[in-house]
Amino acid sequence: IWVDGEISNVHYHSSGHIYFTLKDSSSELRCAMFKSANRFLRFHLEDGMRIIVYGSLSIFESRGQIQFIIEKLEVSGVGELYQAYETLKNKLEIEGLFSSDNKKTLKLIPKTVGVITSGQGAALKDILNVLERRASFLNIIVCPVRVQGFGAAEEISSAIIELSNNSNIDTMIIGRGGGSIEDLWAFNEEVLARTIYDCNIPIISAVGHETDFTIADFVSDMRAATPSVAAELVCLSKDEILQKIGSLYN
């Protein structure tokens, strides 16, 4: 059965199980969500959160208590991924990972740019085409990675760490084309956010379309609306450089 209510007295046990009370204005129900069921939760349960749970009634024999054993849990009226996104966003913002004071300044004319994206996607083609047109003198190092699915966030993080060890790289672009919140989820993972924050090389985040915002966008040193825009922002164009040189003689 499904039960809708508000969480109170939530307790994360050292065993990995979660215990809390589900209540409404007139009654309450003790609940247990065992480790095998909660290991895929993408957000932290907190008192006052309105949720809907699926499971069955059971008897806790040693105490003679009725309890509800949860198999599935969702935020009532809000998608699970959206709740996970908002929870992590608020957490990292409080920690200061989005602060403008921590943003690194991009070089106007980098020598080498690292690009982290799918080796087969349209995003890479768009980036390379724009860079070839605007700044064909740039050295470009492409690090192909998975940009969605299980383990993608860790793969992108590893690529950032790998490229950050290359002293020749001045700027990185990470990103992918558009998609659903599920498709873009790798860029909403905490492990990637912290890797971006810790990286000593400026990073431009270019994920999805103009209206898509991910955690990676907030923590990166610059957000680009699309991968093509990232390629325009990463370096002055040949014409812009010539104009600046010409202005020195005027």
Protein Blocks (a to p, Z undefined) as FASTA:
>chain_A
ZZddddehiacdfkopacdddddfkbccdddddfklmmmpcbdcdehiacdddddddddf
knopacdddfbdcdehiafklmmmmmmmmmmmmnopmpmklpccddfbdfbdcddddfkb
mklmmmmmmmmmmmmmbccddddddfedehklmmmmmmmmmmmmpmkbmbdcdddddddf
klmmmmmcfklmmmmmmpcbdcdddehjfklccfklmmmmbdcfbfklmmmmmpccfklm
mmmmmmmmZZ
